[in-house]
Amino acid sequence: MTVAEIGGRSVCGLQVGDYFEVTQSSRIVIPAGKHFCIYALAAILPLLPAHQRALDPADWMSRDTLIACPDPEERLIMKIERIGRQMLDADDLT
């Protein structure tokens, strides 16, 4: 997930290009020395599990990858991108 655009003032200090990665289905990795706003994170978290699975090309979630932060002053837009695939054994996750 990457900050794609900021149309207002960055209240939380994020910049275009800031990102985090989700690994092993549930681990959020933020680069050392960086941060990510909890409100922007809260906006995107409900969508991440669906984007982690294979999506049919006709599924709206495969086309709609832009998510807005709820802070109207920032007009921050984030983009969900799959940068790799990993096979996990369900027994290791539950």
Residue pairs with C-beta under 8 A, 6 or more apart in sequence:
1 19
1 20
1 21
1 22
1 44
1 48
1 78
1 79
1 80
1 81
2 17
2 18
2 19
2 78
2 79
2 81
3 14
3 15
3 16
3 17
3 18
3 19
3 40
3 76
3 77
3 78
4 16
4 66
4 77
4 78
4 79
5 16
5 75
5 76
5 77
6 14
6 15
6 16
6 74
6 75
6 76
6 77
7 74
7 75
7 76
7 77
8 72
8 73
8 74
8 75
8 76
9 73
9 74
10 74
10 76
11 71
11 73
11 74
12 37
12 39
12 40
12 71
12 74
12 76
13 35
13 37
14 35
14 36
14 37
14 40
14 76
18 34
18 36
19 31
20 28
20 29
20 30
20 31
20 36
20 41
21 28
21 29
21 83
22 28
22 29
22 48
22 52
23 29
23 86
24 86
24 88
25 52
25 88
25 93
26 93
28 36
28 41
30 36
37 69
39 69
39 70
39 71
40 69
40 71
40 76
40 78
42 70
43 67
43 68
43 69
43 70
43 78
44 67
44 78
44 80
47 61
47 67
47 80
48 80
50 61
51 61
51 65
51 80
51 82
55 61
55 62
56 62
65 79
65 80
65 81
66 77
66 78
66 79
67 77
67 78
67 79
67 80
68 75
68 76
68 77
68 78
69 75
69 76
69 77
69 78
